[in-house]
Amino acid sequence: VYFTFVCSSVPVYAASGTGGASGTGRIYGQLLDGSHKNAPVGGERVTLQMAQGNNATDLSSAITDAHGSYSFANLATAKATSYAVYINYQGAQYTSAIISLATKAVQQVNLTVYAATKSTANIAIVRATILLHTPDAQKGIIPVSELFIFRNLDNRTYVGSLNASQGKPNALRFSLPHTASKVVLGKGFDGYNAIQVNNGFASDAAVPPGDSQFAFTFDMPYSASEYDFDYTAVYPTVLMTFLAPPEIHASSDTLSSQGPFTTDQHTYTLFEGKALLADKAVHVQLVGLPTSQIVPDAPATTTSTSGVPWFVVALLIMAGILCVTGVIYSSVRRQAASMSNKNKSNGKQKTKQQVRGQGQRQQKVAPVKSANKAGESEQALLQELLELDKAYEAGTMKKAVYQERRAKIKAQLRALMSEKVTP
């Protein structure tokens, strides 16, 4: 089996056209430590990147002063010129949103960084989406797209390492089916590296507090009309969705079938799995794969990711495939929010009873000490956190109530996760 990593980033080119240091624009801001109440961070190098068309370059850098302040002046304000501010801090990359000075020549852009941790105790997957595309009958290959939403409940950024001298690296890990090849890393991996590990790959990509998205694609070669898609939930997973085109007959004893699902004029067979514990094995049996006239690909060569950050220019390689995955993810969320809204409208009294019941269940979670029950309680709280987010997004809950309940659930999760790692 040949395993190829292709970085979705492209090398940084020198910017063409007008230089960035000949205009009236200015970008200034502060570097703040989100792990310590947004305290200013001094003595760190912040870099300004500029893009014009398909070309991007690191334009300038500045060292933050004692107040964490930095400033970049004399910048071009043309519509075709965009900027981004970024920093590498304690092994993680932090990047601002895309900045255009065309309509506002002077802008304040603060960057928030976090202290680093090597612990994954506070990390879970809120949603994992696996999308199978139409099989290529001639090559005997199924293109696959995967999108993961990680949630870090800590106030520190998880920063892993690809050092495998003592066994498996302590890094972000992803499972792959047994024949996976030609992995293309997309959103979330830009500027980071990856290596092959047993049954998947590992990346030193960082996971800051809050939600982070990671996406990648790969080819899944097959040689018969049947295939066992094998997957391992590396981290606790609140919801896993698996979508297969209708021409593939799919079944699973670990995921429940939700029937046909249509989005963006494409129909898929949808499977779901909820509250998956870490290391849970998932199998989906694929039947009816086209096998006529299979022509094998030429052997691929193994390469590593370039690790080159390119923050301003859009990633083109992944755009087409990941767009479909993103549309599906958004559609599923909208449907869930709609259902939540309907359930809420059935009666306020019922909702209040459910809230009281949830509060009672939360009070019962904390004393659980057995490892198995603790894992189940952890999943229950993560699921409750997800439902809370859905209710708020659907507009059925006031912001103050949402923030208060969310803070309580996060506190319970931190306490539960601390029990798991305490000797």
C-alpha positions in Angstrom: 0.0 0.0 0.0 1.4 3.4 -1.0 0.6 6.2 1.3 1.1 9.7 0.0 0.6 13.0 1.9 0.0 16.0 -0.2 -0.1 19.4 1.5 -3.0 21.5 0.3 -0.9 24.6 0.7 1.1 25.9 -2.1 4.5 27.5 -1.7 4.7 31.2 -0.9 5.6 33.3 -3.9 7.0 36.8 -4.0 4.1 39.3 -4.3 3.8 40.9 -7.7 2.7 44.4 -8.5 2.7 47.3 -6.1 4.8 46.8 -2.9 3.1 46.9 0.5 5.3 49.6 1.9 4.3 52.5 -0.2 0.7 53.4 0.8 -1.3 55.2 3.5 -2.6 52.1 5.2 -1.8 50.9 8.7 -2.6 47.8 10.7 -2.0 47.8 14.5 -3.1 45.8 17.5 -2.2 43.9 20.6 -1.0 40.4 21.3 -3.2 39.0 24.1 -2.9 35.8 26.3 -6.3 34.2 26.3 -5.2 31.7 29.0 -4.5 34.5 31.4 -7.4 36.9 31.1 -6.1 38.5 27.9 -3.0 39.8 29.5 -0.7 41.6 27.0 2.2 39.5 25.6 5.4 41.3 25.0 8.6 40.3 23.2 7.0 38.1 20.6 7.4 38.4 16.8 4.2 39.1 14.8 4.3 38.8 11.0 2.2 40.6 8.4 1.5 38.7 5.3 0.3 40.3 2.0 -1.5 38.7 -1.0 -2.2 40.1 -4.4 -4.0 37.8 -6.8 -2.5 34.3 -6.5 0.7 35.5 -5.0 1.5 35.9 -1.3 4.5 36.9 0.8 5.5 37.7 4.4 5.8 41.5 4.1 7.1 42.5 7.5 7.4 41.5 11.1 7.4 43.3 14.4 8.3 42.6 18.0 5.5 43.4 20.5 6.4 45.9 23.2 5.7 45.6 26.9 2.0 46.3 26.3 1.8 43.6 23.6 1.4 46.3 20.9 2.5 46.0 17.3 2.0 48.2 14.2 2.6 48.0 10.4 2.5 51.3 8.5 2.8 52.5 4.9 0.6 49.8 3.5 -1.1 49.6 0.1 -4.8 50.1 0.2 -5.7 48.8 -3.3 -8.8 46.5 -3.6 -6.6 43.7 -5.0 -4.4 43.6 -1.9 -5.2 41.7 1.3 -3.4 41.2 4.5 -3.3 38.8 7.5 -1.4 39.0 10.8 -0.1 35.8 12.3 2.3 34.4 14.9 3.9 31.1 15.8 3.5 30.9 19.6 4.5 27.9 21.8 4.2 25.5 18.8 0.8 26.8 17.5 -0.1 29.1 14.7 -2.6 32.0 15.3 -3.9 33.9 12.4 -6.2 36.9 12.0 -9.1 37.2 9.6 -8.4 38.5 6.1 -7.9 42.3 6.2 -8.7 44.7 3.4 -7.7 48.3 3.7 -9.6 49.4 0.6 -12.5 51.0 2.4 -10.8 51.6 5.8 -7.1 52.5 5.6 -6.3 52.2 9.3 -7.6 49.1 11.2 -7.0 47.6 14.7 -6.4 43.8 14.6 -5.7 42.1 17.9 -4.3 38.5 18.1 -5.2 36.2 20.9 -2.8 33.3 21.8 -3.0 30.7 24.5 -0.6 28.7 26.7 0.2 25.3 25.3 -0.6 21.9 26.8 0.2 18.4 25.7 -2.9 16.9 27.3 -5.9 15.7 25.2 -8.0 15.2 28.3 -10.3 18.2 27.4 -10.6 17.4 23.7 -13.6 15.8 22.0 -15.1 15.6 18.6 -18.4 17.4 18.4 -19.1 16.1 14.8 -17.3 13.8 12.4 -18.5 13.7 8.8 -17.4 11.1 6.4 -18.5 11.5 2.8 -18.1 8.9 0.1 -18.1 10.1 -3.5 -19.1 8.2 -6.6 -16.7 5.3 -7.3 -14.3 5.5 -10.2 -15.1 2.1 -11.8 -12.1 2.2 -14.1 -9.5 2.8 -11.4 -11.3 1.0 -8.6 -11.2 4.0 -6.3 -13.7 5.8 -4.1 -12.8 9.4 -3.3 -13.5 10.2 0.4 -13.8 13.5 2.2 -13.8 13.9 6.0 -14.6 16.9 8.1 -14.1 17.0 11.9 -15.2 19.6 14.4 -13.0 19.4 17.5 -14.0 21.1 20.8 -11.3 22.0 23.3 -12.8 22.7 26.7 -9.5 23.8 28.2 -8.3 27.4 28.3 -5.0 26.2 26.7 -4.1 25.1 23.2 -3.3 21.5 22.6 0.0 21.3 20.9 1.2 17.8 19.9 4.6 16.5 18.7 5.4 14.1 15.9 8.4 12.7 17.8 7.7 8.9 17.7 11.0 7.8 19.4 9.0 6.4 22.4 6.2 4.8 20.4 3.2 6.6 19.1 3.6 10.4 18.9 1.6 12.6 21.2 -0.1 14.4 18.3 -3.5 14.9 16.8 -4.5 11.5 15.3 -7.0 10.5 12.6 -8.2 7.1 11.6 -8.2 5.9 8.0 -9.6 2.7 6.3 -7.1 0.0 5.6 -6.5 0.8 1.9 -6.4 4.6 2.1 -3.9 6.4 -0.1 -3.1 9.8 -1.4 -4.2 11.8 1.6 -4.6 15.5 0.9 -4.7 17.7 4.0 -6.9 20.8 3.9 -8.5 23.1 6.4 -6.9 23.2 9.8 -3.6 21.6 8.7 -2.1 24.6 6.9 1.5 25.2 8.0 1.6 21.9 10.0 3.1 18.5 9.3 1.8 15.0 9.3 3.2 11.4 9.4 1.7 8.0 8.8 0.9 6.0 11.9 -0.9 2.6 12.4 -4.4 2.8 10.9 -4.2 6.4 10.1 -2.0 9.5 10.4 -0.9 12.0 13.0 -0.4 15.7 12.7 1.2 18.4 14.9 -1.7 20.7 14.1 -2.8 22.6 17.2 -6.3 22.7 18.7 -7.0 26.1 20.5 -9.8 26.6 23.0 -13.3 26.4 21.4 -14.2 24.7 18.2 -11.7 23.9 15.4 -12.3 22.4 12.0 -10.0 19.8 10.2 -10.7 18.5 6.8 -8.9 16.1 4.4 -9.5 13.9 1.5 -8.1 10.5 0.3 -8.5 7.8 -2.2 -9.9 4.4 -1.1 -8.9 1.7 -3.6 -10.9 -1.5 -3.8 -10.6 -4.7 -5.8 -13.9 -6.4 -5.3 -17.6 -5.6 -5.2 -17.7 -5.6 -1.4 -15.6 -3.5 1.0 -15.4 -3.1 4.8 -15.0 0.6 5.6 -13.2 0.5 9.0 -12.9 3.5 11.2 -11.8 4.1 14.8 -13.1 7.0 17.0 -9.8 8.2 18.3 -11.4 10.7 20.6 -14.8 10.8 22.3 -17.3 11.7 19.5 -20.7 13.3 20.1 -22.1 12.7 16.6 -20.7 10.8 13.6 -22.3 11.1 10.2 -21.5 8.8 7.3 -22.8 9.5 3.8 -22.7 7.2 0.8 -24.0 7.7 -2.7 -27.2 5.8 -3.5 -25.5 3.5 -6.0 -23.5 2.0 -3.1 -25.5 -0.3 -0.9 -24.2 0.5 2.6 -25.1 -1.1 6.0 -23.6 -0.9 9.5 -24.1 -2.7 12.9 -22.6 0.3 14.8 -24.3 3.3 12.9 -28.0 3.7 12.5 -29.5 4.3 9.0 -31.4 7.6 8.6 -32.5 6.9 5.0 -31.9 9.2 2.0 -30.5 12.7 2.6 -30.6 15.3 -0.1 -28.5 18.5 -0.2 -27.2 20.7 -2.9 -29.1 18.6 -5.5 -27.2 15.4 -4.4 -28.7 12.5 -2.6 -26.9 10.3 -0.1 -27.7 7.5 2.3 -27.2 8.9 5.8 -25.9 6.9 8.8 -25.4 8.3 12.3 -23.7 7.3 15.4 -24.0 9.2 18.7 -21.9 9.4 21.8 -19.0 7.2 20.6 -16.4 6.5 23.2 -12.7 6.8 22.4 -11.3 3.8 20.6 -14.8 2.7 19.5 -14.5 0.6 16.2 -17.0 1.5 13.5 -17.6 -0.7 10.4 -19.7 0.1 7.3 -20.2 -2.7 4.8 -20.2 -1.5 1.2 -21.8 -3.7 -1.4 -22.4 -3.4 -5.1 -19.2 -1.5 -6.0 -18.5 -1.4 -9.7 -15.5 -3.6 -10.6 -15.5 -3.8 -14.4 -12.4 -2.7 -16.3 -10.4 -1.6 -13.2 -7.1 -0.1 -14.3 -4.7 0.2 -11.4 -2.9 3.5 -10.8 0.9 3.8 -11.2 2.7 3.4 -7.9 2.7 6.6 -5.9 5.7 8.0 -4.1 5.6 9.0 -0.5 6.1 12.7 0.3 5.6 14.8 3.4 3.7 18.0 3.9 5.7 21.1 3.2 4.7 22.8 6.5 4.6 26.2 4.7 1.9 28.6 6.1 -0.1 30.4 3.5 -2.8 32.3 5.3 -4.1 34.9 2.9 -4.5 33.1 -0.4 -7.5 30.7 -0.6 -6.8 26.9 -0.7 -7.9 25.8 -4.2 -7.1 22.1 -4.1 -9.7 21.2 -1.5 -12.3 23.8 -2.4 -14.5 21.6 -4.6 -14.7 18.5 -2.5 -14.8 20.2 0.9 -17.5 22.5 -0.3 -19.9 19.6 -0.6 -18.9 18.3 2.8 -19.5 21.8 4.3 -22.9 22.1 2.7 -23.9 18.8 4.1 -22.7 19.7 7.5 -24.6 23.0 7.4 -27.7 21.2 6.1 -27.7 18.7 8.9 -27.3 21.4 11.5 -30.2 23.4 10.0 -32.4 20.3 10.1 -31.5 19.6 13.7 -32.1 23.3 14.6 -35.5 23.1 12.8 -36.5 20.0 14.7 -35.4 21.6 18.0 -37.5 24.6 17.2 -40.5 22.5 16.6 -40.0 20.5 19.7 -39.7 23.8 21.7 -43.0 25.1 20.3 -44.9 22.0 21.5 -45.1 23.6 25.0 -43.1 25.8 27.3 -44.1 23.7 30.3 -42.6 20.6 28.7 -39.4 22.5 27.9 -39.1 23.6 31.5 -39.6 20.1 32.8 -36.8 18.9 30.4 -34.5 21.6 31.6 -35.1 20.6 35.2 -34.6 17.0 34.3 -31.3 17.9 32.6 -30.2 19.8 35.6 -30.9 16.8 37.8 -29.0 14.5 35.5 -26.0 16.9 35.6 -26.0 16.7 39.4 -25.8 13.0 39.2 -22.9 12.9 36.7 -20.2 14.2 39.0 -20.0 11.4 41.6 -19.5 8.6 39.0 -16.1 7.0 39.5 -16.0 3.9 37.4 -14.0 4.4 34.1 -16.8 3.1 31.9 -19.5 5.1 33.6 -17.3 8.2 33.6 -16.9 7.8 29.8 -20.7 7.5 29.3 -21.3 10.6 31.6 -18.7 12.5 29.6 -20.5 11.7 26.4 -23.9 12.7 27.9 -22.5 16.1 28.9 -21.0 16.6 25.4 -24.3 15.6 23.9 -26.1 18.1 26.2 -23.6 20.8 25.2 -24.3 20.1 21.5 -28.1 20.3 22.1 -27.7 23.5 24.0 -25.7 25.0 21.0 -28.5 23.9 18.6 -31.2 25.5 20.8 -29.3 28.8 20.9 -28.7 28.8 17.2 -32.4 28.1 16.6 -33.2 31.2 18.5 -35.2 29.4 21.2 -32.9 30.5 24.1 -31.8 33.9 25.4 -28.1 34.6 25.3 -27.7 35.1 29.0 -29.4 31.7 29.8 -27.4 30.0 27.1 -24.1 31.4 28.4 -24.9 30.4 32.0 -25.9 26.9 31.2 -23.0 26.4 28.9 -20.5 27.6 31.5 -22.0 25.1 34.0 -21.8 22.1 31.6 -18.2 23.0 30.7 -17.3 23.2 34.4 -18.8 19.7 34.9 -16.9 18.4 31.9 -13.6 19.8 33.2 -14.2 18.2 36.6 -15.1 14.9 35.0 -12.1 14.9 32.7 -9.8 15.9 35.6 -11.0 12.8 37.5 -10.0 10.6 34.5 -6.4 11.9 34.5 -5.9 12.1 38.3 -4.0 9.1 39.6 
